[in-house]
Amino acid sequence: MSAAASAAAPKRRGPTMTRAEIHEFLARLREIDPEPTTELEYTTPFELLIAVILSAQATDVGVNKATRRLFPVANTPHAILDLGEEALKRHISTIGLFNAKAKNVIAACRILVEQHGGVVPNDRAALEALPGVGRKTANVVLNTVFGEPAIAVDTHIFRVSNRTGLAPGKDVRAVEDRLMRVVPGEFLLGAHHWLILHGRYTCKARKPLCPECVVRDLCRFKDKTPGIVD
């Protein structure tokens, strides 16, 4: 190939986005949703903590339906302990794994009362010590309630990060660590929510809405849904 032809040929993009592309990717998501937040309904840090515990293997819609019944009755650690495990189960029985979740919520409330004065701690280790709380749940609480630059990698963020070339990784922790390295500081507080919502409503698992996607030209996904011109 001649030098002139080589210069005229389109550049082949690598499997991952460049830093400039990552910035543009997140800037576009921010433009359409400047103040993102969780779709779980809550009014206090404790309510969010309980909602996130209940959300494991459940939809936000389903959790919100349950907490609309629960929180008017009991929305503090003391109140839920007074309610008791069996009554708690009745309030959340529409959610999958409600028996195990009720047990964890009661145990977590007991620790909050006995060790933290009934207050949700702003500390990763203390949060992860609560039954039913893993790294993902702790990240949601730290980010959403306490404004910490944390990213909770769920199935949506894992898919979007790998599919688009934003932050590929073989497991959720690898994706989280990479996102924390490559996401510019100005986007760290919102990235968690933008990526979840993008995966939930646009970059869907079975049939992504590529024709409607605002970042389709930056995306590395080879099997884009037809209907666009790259």
Solvent accessible surface area in square Angstrom, and as a share of the most:
residue,aa,sasa,rsa
1,M,184,0.82
2,S,69,0.44
3,A,89,0.69
4,A,79,0.62
5,A,46,0.35
6,S,63,0.40
7,A,89,0.69
8,A,86,0.66
9,A,42,0.33
10,P,129,0.81
11,K,192,0.81
12,R,233,0.85
13,R,111,0.40
14,G,38,0.36
15,P,113,0.71
16,T,41,0.24
17,M,13,0.06
18,T,75,0.44
19,R,167,0.61
20,A,79,0.61
21,E,30,0.14
22,I,4,0.02
23,H,74,0.33
24,E,68,0.30
25,F,0,0.00
26,L,0,0.00
27,A,23,0.18
28,R,59,0.21
29,L,5,0.03
30,R,82,0.30
31,E,137,0.62
32,I,114,0.58
33,D,43,0.22
34,P,95,0.60
35,E,152,0.68
36,P,25,0.16
37,T,75,0.44
38,T,23,0.14
39,E,66,0.30
40,L,14,0.07
41,E,72,0.32
42,Y,71,0.27
43,T,115,0.67
44,T,49,0.29
45,P,55,0.35
46,F,13,0.05
47,E,8,0.03
48,L,0,0.00
49,L,0,0.00
50,I,1,0.00
51,A,0,0.00
52,V,9,0.05
53,I,5,0.02
54,L,1,0.00
55,S,24,0.16
56,A,48,0.38
57,Q,161,0.72
58,A,32,0.25
59,T,93,0.54
60,D,22,0.12
61,V,99,0.57
62,G,25,0.24
63,V,0,0.00
64,N,11,0.06
65,K,113,0.48
66,A,0,0.00
67,T,2,0.01
68,R,138,0.50
69,R,98,0.36
70,L,0,0.00
71,F,23,0.10
72,P,110,0.69
73,V,87,0.50
74,A,2,0.02
75,N,52,0.27
76,T,61,0.35
77,P,5,0.03
78,H,102,0.45
79,A,32,0.25
80,I,0,0.00
81,L,47,0.23
82,D,127,0.66
83,L,42,0.21
84,G,23,0.22
85,E,58,0.26
86,E,109,0.49
87,A,16,0.12
88,L,1,0.00
89,K,37,0.16
90,R,167,0.61
91,H,40,0.18
92,I,0,0.00
93,S,52,0.34
94,T,100,0.58
95,I,7,0.03
96,G,40,0.38
97,L,102,0.51
98,F,60,0.25
99,N,79,0.41
100,A,57,0.45
101,K,10,0.04
102,A,0,0.00
103,K,132,0.56
104,N,47,0.24
105,V,0,0.00
106,I,14,0.07
107,A,30,0.23
108,A,0,0.00
109,C,0,0.00
110,R,110,0.40
111,I,40,0.20
112,L,0,0.00
113,V,40,0.23
114,E,127,0.57
115,Q,125,0.56
116,H,56,0.25
117,G,61,0.59
118,G,16,0.15
119,V,101,0.58
120,V,8,0.04
121,P,16,0.10
122,N,84,0.43
123,D,69,0.36
124,R,72,0.26
125,A,76,0.59
126,A,22,0.17
127,L,0,0.00
128,E,65,0.29
129,A,71,0.55
130,L,3,0.02
131,P,39,0.25
132,G,38,0.36
133,V,10,0.06
134,G,39,0.37
135,R,75,0.27
136,K,96,0.41
137,T,12,0.07
138,A,0,0.00
139,N,1,0.01
140,V,15,0.09
141,V,0,0.00
142,L,11,0.06
143,N,8,0.04
144,T,27,0.16
145,V,38,0.22
146,F,62,0.26
147,G,40,0.39
148,E,65,0.29
149,P,63,0.40
150,A,8,0.06
151,I,0,0.00
152,A,1,0.01
153,V,9,0.05
154,D,25,0.13
155,T,101,0.59
156,H,43,0.19
157,I,0,0.00
158,F,61,0.26
159,R,42,0.15
160,V,0,0.00
161,S,0,0.00
162,N,52,0.27
163,R,40,0.15
164,T,2,0.01
165,G,1,0.01
166,L,3,0.01
167,A,0,0.00
168,P,37,0.23
169,G,17,0.17
170,K,181,0.77
171,D,62,0.32
172,V,80,0.46
173,R,116,0.42
174,A,34,0.27
175,V,0,0.00
176,E,11,0.05
177,D,51,0.27
178,R,74,0.27
179,L,0,0.00
180,M,70,0.31
181,R,154,0.56
182,V,23,0.13
183,V,6,0.04
184,P,36,0.23
185,G,60,0.57
186,E,101,0.45
187,F,0,0.00
188,L,27,0.14
189,L,98,0.49
190,G,9,0.09
191,A,0,0.00
192,H,5,0.02
193,H,12,0.05
194,W,14,0.05
195,L,0,0.00
196,I,23,0.12
197,L,39,0.19
198,H,13,0.06
199,G,0,0.00
200,R,61,0.22
201,Y,115,0.44
202,T,28,0.17
203,C,9,0.05
204,K,79,0.33
205,A,61,0.47
206,R,240,0.88
207,K,136,0.57
208,P,10,0.06
209,L,55,0.27
210,C,11,0.07
211,P,54,0.34
212,E,123,0.55
213,C,12,0.07
214,V,58,0.33
215,V,1,0.00
216,R,87,0.32
217,D,71,0.37
218,L,16,0.08
219,C,10,0.06
220,R,34,0.12
221,F,46,0.19
222,K,196,0.83
223,D,108,0.56
224,K,37,0.16
225,T,18,0.11
226,P,119,0.75
227,G,68,0.65
228,I,36,0.18
229,V,145,0.83
230,D,125,0.65
